[in-house]
Amino acid sequence: MFENFIPLGNQLLIKIIKEERRSEGGIWLSDKEQDHFQVGIVLGSGPGEFNATNKLIPMQIKVGDKVAVTPYQGIEVDTHLRIIKENLILGVFPPC
């Protein structure tokens, strides 16, 4: 349903992915320990946001970026799909 969805303004469509994570000591972290942030892939991106002088400020985050978001931010539109504003993204992971 959301394969061709294009967010408006400064919003992103993100697919939350479940990653197994370990602590620095190699201990597997439980779901409760992973509640600090979630990892997602950007599936769709709006064009950006207009400033006070009506100039378009383009998005910094692009489709395909792997990002960190806090749980419960944005609007959950489907299982593991969330619409979230760009300024709520915690950061972008570098490409592997």
N, C-alpha and C positions, 0 to 999 in steps of 0.2 A: 504494500500500500504506500510506503514512503520511499520507494526506490527512486522516483523522479521528483521528490519533494525539494523545493528550493526555499530556504528560509528568507525572510525579509529583513531589511535593516542590518543590524549588527548581531544577528542571531546565527547559531550553528546547530546543525543536526548531528548528534554524536551517538555512536553505538558503543555502549559500555561493554568492555571485554573483561572476562574473569581471568586474572593471572594468578598463578601460584607464586607466592612471594616468600622469600626467606630473610631472616635477620642477617646482620653482618657476621654473626657466628655460625650461620648455616642452619638455624632452626626454622622450620616451616611456621609461618604466621597463621593464626586462626582467622576466621572471618571477622571476629570482633577486633582483632589487632589491625585489620586492613580497613577499618572504617574511617581512617583519617583522610584518605582520598581514594578515588577510583580512576582507572585508566580507560580511555576511550579513543576511538578513531573517528575523525571528522568525515562524515558522509556528504554533508551539504553546507554551503556557506552563503550568507547574504552578501550583498555588494558592499556594505559598509554603512557608515552613519554620516549624516550631514551636520556640519558645525553651524555656529551662529551666523556665519556669512554665506551660508548655503553652499559650501564647498564639501564635496564628498571625501570623507576620510576612509580609505580602503581598509579592509580587514587585514590584520597581521597573521591570522591563523588561516591556513589553506586546507582544502579538501585533501584527505590522506594523512594529515598530521596526527601523530599520537600525542594525546594531551592528558593532563591530570586535572580532575575536577573533584570538588568535595561532594560527598553523598547528599542527595536530596536537593541539589541546586537545579534550577530549571523546571521544565514541565516534562513529565514522562508521558510519551505519546503512544508507546507500544513497548513490548517486552524488550528491555535493554536499549531502547531508543529514547533519547532525551533532546529537547530543544533548550538551548542555554545561550545566554548573552556572552559575547566575547570577553567582556571585562570580568566574568566570573571564572574564567579558566585560570588555574593556578600556574600552569607552565606547559611547555612543549618539550617532548623528549627528542633528542637528536636522532636522525635517521641511522639505522644500523648498517 
